[in-house]
Amino acid sequence: MKRLFSFAASLLLTAAAPAWAQTDWTLKKCIDYGLQHFGTVRIAQYQVENANQQARQALGLYLPQVSGSATFTDNVKLQTSIIPAGPLTPEPIRVVFGQKYQNNVVAQASQPIYDRSLLLGLKAAKPNQQLAELNTRQTREDVIYNIASNYYQVFISQQQIALLKDNLERTQQVLNVLKLQRDNGVIQPVDYTNTEVSFNNTRSQLTLAENDLNLALNRLKYQMGLSQDQSLTLSDSLLMKVAPAFEQSQFDAKNLVTFQQGEKNLELQRLQLQRIRAGYLPTLNFSANYGTLNFANQFENAFKNFLGFGSIGLRLNIPIFDGFQRDAQVQQQKLTVLTQEEQQRLNTAAYQLQFNNAQSQIQRAQANVQNDDRNVKLAQEVYNITTLQYKQGTKPLTDLINADNSYRQAQSNYINSLINFYQARLDLEQSQGTLLTFYNQL
């Protein structure tokens, strides 16, 4: 309860002061926020409620239908009929039927007793609701995937900036030494200039990296549903989370929400086929009505002395021939079902391929991270030793520059392999339908 109150208070502060910034945005908190604020999540919730209302509508079609109507008619000019001349009436006689005012109040009720099409509509309500729930789960998984992917991009950009700043600091220290040596005539000016060029290149790379970080932060805010005006600072140390090994697991397409969505769509299409075929069957409905009727020639009598009437009955409707229209509808729906069945088989094969590729990718990415991590440590060790030897005068400047370049390249390779590892992990979780488990374990 305390955590819930704290979270609600934080939301109020966010609404009241857009400039307020949370300083401990972990991956878990970013996903939590996105699952509550990103627009597609709300849209999915609306779709679930819409499916619930569709179920109510399907049920309502099989419940009694009651309506009432009332009419008041002022026959401004009554219709005149003519009785032809006959043995008793040598001349035609004009006769006016009816009275000037007429009131009619009627209540009608009907109840389906047997209608196979309506019954199948009731049966389709449940899979339709389940499909809406699956769409919500798919939306949640998409939010988790997109936020995690962008979160990793931001984190990697931050790591890259940290490395570039470290490189700048190291190069600046070397420049300070080289400047003294150049001023004292120990080295050629070109040696100092080459190192200065390297320093300027690193500074340009830092500017680009800082711009990339801003772009990545903006994308992350969007995926979270967070205002672009609000600052965002990550707090995770993801470098400590690279080690876990991923064991080979068996693939089961039934775990994928996309496969389950396909199955529900197939179920609905098969029910639709049954509903069309049900049009060949008779329908039976009960009906009843009761009303009152009044006639008067004077307005003051128009609402007096009503006469009641009523009836009940059954209506049996038997389809006989419709010009083969329904048969054409049946054939079209059969083809729709066959198409979706074939598409589901193709999708299942694609899911298997995606899973196999994701497993291969995560193994390769993890091996690359571990190898590049070792290379960074080795390159750093070589650089430190070469720097010491250069200061002692036992190594030339070219060896120091080469060691520095190797160290930078090792760092760059490590950064690239790290983002590849994070992305491969997300792809694996997605391919085996475990993104929600991944999120819950954060």
C-alpha positions as MATLAB code, in Angstrom:
seq = 'MKRLFSFAASLLLTAAAPAWAQTDWTLKKCIDYGLQHFGTVRIAQYQVENANQQARQALGLYLPQVSGSATFTDNVKLQTSIIPAGPLTPEPIRVVFGQKYQNNVVAQASQPIYDRSLLLGLKAAKPNQQLAELNTRQTREDVIYNIASNYYQVFISQQQIALLKDNLERTQQVLNVLKLQRDNGVIQPVDYTNTEVSFNNTRSQLTLAENDLNLALNRLKYQMGLSQDQSLTLSDSLLMKVAPAFEQSQFDAKNLVTFQQGEKNLELQRLQLQRIRAGYLPTLNFSANYGTLNFANQFENAFKNFLGFGSIGLRLNIPIFDGFQRDAQVQQQKLTVLTQEEQQRLNTAAYQLQFNNAQSQIQRAQANVQNDDRNVKLAQEVYNITTLQYKQGTKPLTDLINADNSYRQAQSNYINSLINFYQARLDLEQSQGTLLTFYNQL';
ca = [
       0.000    0.000    0.000;
       2.863    2.351    0.830;
       4.449    1.667   -2.557;
       1.146    2.305   -4.323;
       0.720    5.604   -2.464;
       4.275    6.615   -3.328;
       3.741    5.848   -6.998;
       0.461    7.782   -7.086;
       2.136   10.737   -5.428;
       4.921   10.649   -8.000;
       2.383   10.762  -10.818;
       0.710   13.782   -9.224;
       4.041   15.526   -8.958;
       4.746   14.756  -12.597;
       1.438   16.276  -13.670;
       1.869   19.331  -11.463;
       5.492   20.044  -12.327;
       6.637   18.810  -15.772;
      10.198   19.870  -15.026;
      10.424   17.450  -12.081;
      12.750   14.553  -12.871;
      13.060   11.130  -11.323;
      16.724   10.246  -10.959;
      16.532    6.470  -10.528;
      14.949    5.186  -13.725;
      15.781    1.499  -13.825;
      14.688   -0.686  -16.729;
      11.947   -2.125  -14.522;
      10.592    1.328  -13.644;
      10.692    2.468  -17.248;
       8.622   -0.544  -18.321;
       6.232   -0.077  -15.382;
       5.667    3.509  -16.443;
       5.199    2.592  -20.101;
       2.671   -0.143  -19.320;
       0.554    2.454  -17.541;
       0.993    5.485  -19.779;
       1.741    4.456  -23.368;
      -1.258    5.028  -25.631;
      -1.407    1.565  -27.222;
      -1.990   -0.008  -23.799;
      -5.091    2.118  -23.276;
      -6.275    1.335  -26.808;
      -5.950   -2.392  -26.064;
      -7.990   -1.930  -22.901;
     -10.682   -0.171  -24.915;
     -10.719   -3.108  -27.322;
     -11.267   -5.532  -24.430;
     -14.233   -3.491  -23.225;
     -15.531   -3.318  -26.792;
     -15.411   -7.129  -27.005;
     -17.356   -7.321  -23.734;
     -20.022   -5.037  -25.165;
     -20.178   -7.131  -28.336;
     -20.851  -10.166  -26.143;
     -23.708   -8.287  -24.472;
     -25.070   -7.373  -27.887;
     -24.991  -11.020  -29.046;
     -26.850  -12.081  -25.903;
     -29.396   -9.291  -26.372;
     -30.372  -10.657  -29.787;
     -31.653  -13.831  -28.104;
     -33.530  -12.036  -25.330;
     -37.128  -10.779  -25.668;
     -37.512   -7.747  -27.897;
     -40.243   -5.387  -26.654;
     -41.391   -2.189  -28.313;
     -44.317    0.165  -28.047;
     -45.898    2.661  -30.375;
     -48.707    5.205  -30.258;
     -50.373    7.083  -33.102;
     -52.885    9.906  -33.199;
     -54.535   10.565  -36.540;
     -56.686   13.494  -37.552;
     -58.474   12.531  -40.753;
     -58.795   16.007  -42.169;
     -60.749   14.627  -45.122;
     -62.148   11.123  -44.864;
     -61.987    8.832  -47.835;
     -65.230    8.445  -49.781;
     -66.297    5.134  -51.303;
     -69.029    4.544  -53.904;
     -71.622    1.786  -53.753;
     -72.642    0.961  -57.311;
     -76.273    1.259  -58.408;
     -78.363   -1.867  -57.934;
     -81.906   -3.144  -57.759;
     -82.489   -1.243  -54.529;
     -80.429    1.830  -55.405;
     -80.976    3.096  -58.934;
     -78.217    5.670  -58.392;
     -74.674    5.133  -57.018;
     -74.386    6.010  -53.356;
     -71.407    7.896  -51.916;
     -70.393    6.583  -48.494;
     -67.772    7.992  -46.098;
     -66.098    5.349  -43.916;
     -64.238    6.056  -40.679;
     -64.271    8.876  -38.202;
     -62.291   12.092  -37.962;
     -60.037   11.143  -35.005;
     -58.260    7.851  -34.449;
     -55.951    6.781  -31.588;
     -53.888    3.585  -31.518;
     -51.538    2.424  -28.715;
     -49.770   -0.924  -29.250;
     -47.109   -2.930  -27.349;
     -45.305   -5.699  -29.224;
     -42.996   -8.449  -27.988;
     -41.030  -11.150  -29.786;
     -38.825  -13.956  -28.547;
     -36.591  -16.204  -30.684;
     -37.318  -19.821  -29.813;
     -34.870  -21.405  -32.225;
     -32.351  -19.570  -34.386;
     -29.104  -21.433  -34.985;
     -27.387  -18.320  -36.321;
     -28.048  -16.382  -33.099;
     -26.887  -19.309  -30.973;
     -23.589  -19.420  -32.871;
     -23.262  -15.671  -32.330;
     -23.469  -16.319  -28.597;
     -20.829  -19.027  -28.936;
     -18.486  -16.641  -30.791;
     -18.604  -14.076  -27.980;
     -16.133  -15.957  -25.757;
     -13.329  -16.446  -28.350;
     -13.829  -12.826  -29.397;
     -13.239  -11.709  -25.802;
     -10.237  -14.032  -25.537;
      -8.810  -12.548  -28.731;
      -9.129   -9.063  -27.246;
      -7.259  -10.253  -24.152;
      -4.537  -11.735  -26.354;
      -4.275   -8.427  -28.206;
      -3.739   -6.736  -24.842;
      -0.973   -9.183  -24.001;
       0.608   -8.601  -27.415;
       0.501   -4.862  -26.799;
       2.162   -5.283  -23.395;
       4.903   -7.426  -24.929;
       5.481   -4.845  -27.664;
       5.788   -2.100  -25.039;
       8.259   -4.193  -23.027;
      10.329   -4.981  -26.120;
      10.425   -1.408  -27.413;
      11.233    0.145  -24.043;
      13.954   -2.396  -23.282;
      15.492   -2.001  -26.742;
      15.570    1.794  -26.468;
      16.741    1.610  -22.852;
      19.732   -0.465  -23.960;
      20.471    2.038  -26.715;
      20.550    4.855  -24.151;
      22.733    2.871  -21.784;
      25.199    1.921  -24.527;
      25.366    5.546  -25.651;
      26.192    6.552  -22.082;
      28.928    3.928  -21.912;
      30.347    5.097  -25.208;
      30.427    8.692  -23.987;
      32.181    7.613  -20.792;
      34.824    5.777  -22.809;
      35.347    8.719  -25.159;
      35.761   11.078  -22.213;
      38.298    8.692  -20.729;
      40.126    8.619  -24.058;
      40.123   12.418  -24.183;
      41.564   12.603  -20.704;
      44.306   10.112  -21.512;
      45.126   11.822  -24.795;
      45.227   15.189  -23.049;
      47.760   13.825  -20.586;
      49.894   12.573  -23.465;
      49.565   15.950  -25.206;
      50.796   17.712  -22.091;
      53.908   15.534  -22.047;
      54.453   15.896  -25.786;
      54.141   19.668  -25.579;
      56.979   19.841  -23.066;
      59.070   17.489  -25.194;
      58.354   19.479  -28.331;
      59.217   22.771  -26.630;
      62.475   21.239  -25.398;
      63.309   19.850  -28.822;
      63.076   16.218  -27.716;
      60.464   15.284  -30.376;
      59.498   16.576  -33.766;
      56.495   18.990  -33.924;
      54.737   16.534  -36.248;
      54.551   13.996  -33.419;
      52.655   16.491  -31.303;
      50.421   17.437  -34.266;
      49.478   13.805  -34.991;
      48.405   13.278  -31.399;
      46.493   16.561  -31.431;
      44.613   15.374  -34.536;
      43.699   12.188  -32.688;
      42.480   14.286  -29.751;
      40.302   16.439  -32.017;
      38.845   13.364  -33.725;
      37.906   11.916  -30.359;
      36.288   15.186  -29.374;
      34.207   15.126  -32.589;
      33.189   11.528  -31.842;
      32.142   12.634  -28.367;
      29.909   15.358  -29.821;
      28.254   12.847  -32.137;
      27.824   10.359  -29.292;
      26.193   13.003  -27.102;
      23.775   13.824  -29.941;
      23.006   10.112  -30.386;
      22.321    9.899  -26.659;
      19.791   12.736  -26.861;
      18.029   11.029  -29.769;
      17.969    7.708  -27.920;
      16.562    9.387  -24.807;
      13.811   11.014  -26.848;
      12.871    7.665  -28.398;
      12.820    6.041  -24.948;
      10.581    8.780  -23.553;
       8.179    8.299  -26.445;
       8.005    4.532  -25.940;
       7.324    5.115  -22.232;
       4.639    7.731  -22.831;
       6.807   10.189  -20.912;
       6.773   13.897  -21.731;
       9.661   14.977  -23.940;
      10.194   17.936  -21.594;
      10.923   15.696  -18.620;
      14.534   14.734  -17.993;
      15.440   11.062  -17.777;
      18.461    9.579  -16.026;
      19.169    5.839  -16.018;
      20.460    4.111  -12.923;
      21.112    0.513  -14.014;
      24.595   -0.992  -14.180;
      23.812   -3.340  -17.012;
      27.440   -4.297  -17.481;
      27.057   -6.522  -14.438;
      24.183   -8.409  -16.096;
      25.985   -9.791  -19.135;
      27.282  -13.019  -17.607;
      24.242  -15.346  -17.422;
      24.383  -18.222  -19.870;
      21.354  -19.176  -21.903;
      20.536  -22.843  -22.052;
      19.057  -24.518  -25.109;
      15.285  -24.761  -24.764;
      12.596  -26.517  -26.734;
      10.463  -24.400  -29.003;
       6.688  -24.502  -28.651;
       4.723  -22.176  -30.907;
       1.728  -22.418  -28.563;
       3.600  -20.196  -26.084;
       3.596  -17.310  -28.570;
       0.779  -14.824  -28.305;
       0.845  -14.343  -32.085;
       0.210  -18.074  -32.571;
      -2.639  -17.968  -30.050;
      -4.124  -14.964  -31.851;
      -4.032  -16.917  -35.106;
      -5.810  -19.860  -33.465;
      -8.560  -17.624  -32.076;
      -9.033  -15.963  -35.440;
      -9.348  -19.399  -37.016;
     -11.925  -20.396  -34.418;
     -13.949  -17.276  -35.158;
     -13.777  -17.872  -38.922;
     -14.976  -21.463  -38.478;
     -17.867  -20.242  -36.357;
     -18.693  -17.707  -39.072;
     -18.821  -20.584  -41.565;
     -21.279  -22.394  -39.293;
     -23.378  -19.234  -38.982;
     -23.651  -18.911  -42.759;
     -24.660  -22.564  -43.056;
     -27.234  -22.028  -40.313;
     -29.087  -19.795  -42.760;
     -30.369  -22.993  -44.400;
     -32.166  -23.991  -41.194;
     -35.695  -22.924  -40.200;
     -36.179  -20.305  -37.489;
     -39.016  -20.171  -34.984;
     -40.109  -17.035  -33.145;
     -42.848  -16.260  -30.665;
     -44.670  -12.947  -30.955;
     -47.348  -11.151  -28.961;
     -48.987   -7.777  -29.134;
     -51.628   -5.879  -27.233;
     -53.129   -2.488  -27.948;
     -56.050   -0.181  -27.619;
     -57.971    1.663  -30.318;
     -60.282    4.667  -30.258;
     -62.428    6.404  -32.914;
     -64.235    9.711  -32.480;
     -65.722   12.491  -34.545;
     -65.303   15.061  -31.752;
     -61.885   15.948  -30.353;
     -63.126   15.868  -26.760;
     -64.030   12.179  -27.277;
     -60.757   11.254  -28.969;
     -59.192    9.997  -25.735;
     -62.178    8.153  -24.273;
     -63.677    4.723  -24.603;
     -60.629    2.868  -25.909;
     -61.202   -0.638  -27.244;
     -58.579   -3.283  -26.475;
     -57.200   -5.940  -28.812;
     -54.334   -8.457  -28.633;
     -52.848  -11.557  -30.201;
     -50.127  -14.163  -29.732;
     -48.554  -16.386  -32.325;
     -45.635  -18.387  -33.643;
     -43.735  -17.593  -36.807;
     -41.864  -20.362  -38.607;
     -39.564  -19.277  -41.385;
     -38.283  -21.969  -43.778;
     -35.663  -20.959  -46.362;
     -36.425  -22.609  -49.693;
     -34.424  -20.982  -52.481;
     -32.236  -17.888  -52.509;
     -30.693  -18.086  -55.944;
     -27.588  -19.891  -54.581;
     -26.474  -16.734  -52.762;
     -25.892  -18.528  -49.471;
     -23.994  -21.335  -51.174;
     -21.634  -18.726  -52.652;
     -21.168  -17.239  -49.172;
     -20.392  -20.697  -47.778;
     -17.772  -21.335  -50.453;
     -16.168  -17.943  -49.861;
     -15.965  -18.564  -46.122;
     -14.491  -22.034  -46.699;
     -11.733  -20.432  -48.741;
     -11.173  -17.870  -45.983;
     -10.763  -20.670  -43.430;
      -8.400  -22.618  -45.703;
      -6.345  -19.471  -46.314;
      -5.988  -18.778  -42.607;
      -5.088  -22.402  -41.861;
      -2.326  -22.272  -44.457;
      -1.157  -18.903  -43.140;
      -0.999  -20.326  -39.630;
       1.223  -23.169  -40.846;
       3.510  -20.680  -42.598;
       3.623  -18.499  -39.487;
       4.514  -21.481  -37.296;
       7.447  -22.328  -39.553;
       8.532  -18.665  -39.431;
       8.296  -18.676  -35.615;
      10.524  -21.760  -35.505;
      13.062  -20.080  -37.794;
      13.027  -16.924  -35.698;
      13.608  -18.934  -32.530;
      16.494  -20.951  -34.016;
      18.155  -17.786  -35.308;
      17.678  -16.042  -31.959;
      19.327  -18.933  -30.107;
      22.281  -18.898  -32.472;
      22.541  -15.120  -32.209;
      22.505  -15.036  -28.402;
      25.260  -17.656  -28.199;
      27.419  -15.804  -30.698;
      26.710  -12.444  -29.064;
      27.569  -13.708  -25.612;
      30.825  -15.223  -26.847;
      31.705  -11.928  -28.553;
      31.002   -9.930  -25.386;
      33.207  -12.176  -23.281;
      35.977  -12.142  -25.882;
      35.844   -8.366  -26.396;
      35.770   -7.830  -22.630;
      39.018   -9.784  -22.336;
      40.475   -7.829  -25.251;
      39.660   -4.511  -23.546;
      41.474   -5.626  -20.417;
      44.452   -6.866  -22.410;
      44.578   -3.699  -24.536;
      44.385   -1.557  -21.398;
      47.221   -3.514  -19.848;
      49.330   -3.097  -22.988;
      48.542    0.624  -23.094;
      49.482    1.128  -19.433;
      52.790   -0.722  -19.856;
      53.578    1.106  -23.105;
      52.777    4.455  -21.485;
      55.151    3.691  -18.616;
      57.869    2.531  -20.986;
      57.416    5.629  -23.137;
      57.840    7.848  -20.100;
      60.983    5.912  -19.244;
      62.277    6.430  -22.767;
      62.332    2.718  -23.700;
      59.454    2.891  -26.186;
      58.984    5.282  -29.132;
      55.930    7.487  -29.556;
      54.610    5.335  -32.408;
      54.293    2.369  -30.051;
      52.316    4.515  -27.614;
      50.009    5.744  -30.390;
      49.511    2.183  -31.626;
      48.733    0.959  -28.138;
      46.262    3.797  -27.674;
      44.563    3.018  -31.000;
      44.341   -0.670  -30.100;
      42.813    0.206  -26.748;
      40.214    2.453  -28.394;
      39.377   -0.182  -31.008;
      38.951   -2.805  -28.300;
      36.612   -0.493  -26.429;
      34.586    0.205  -29.588;
      34.322   -3.502  -30.345;
      33.149   -4.146  -26.811;
      30.463   -1.475  -27.038;
      29.185   -2.929  -30.326;
      29.156   -6.496  -29.027;
      27.396   -5.332  -25.877;
      24.469   -3.758  -27.741;
      24.312   -6.826  -29.990;
      24.097   -9.013  -26.886;
      21.289   -6.995  -25.337;
      19.325   -6.979  -28.589;
      19.893  -10.701  -29.094;
      18.582  -11.387  -25.612;
      15.425   -9.401  -26.314;
      14.947  -11.197  -29.638;
      15.311  -14.567  -27.916;
      12.765  -13.661  -25.241;
      10.380  -12.492  -27.957;
      10.888  -15.575  -30.138;
       9.986  -17.955  -27.300;
       7.124  -15.861  -25.918;
       8.751  -15.055  -22.564;
       8.922  -11.261  -22.646;
       6.459  -10.977  -19.739;
       8.566  -13.444  -17.721;
      11.675  -11.435  -18.576;
       9.943   -8.258  -17.349;
       8.682   -9.873  -14.131;
      12.185  -11.091  -13.301;
      13.823   -7.681  -13.642;
];
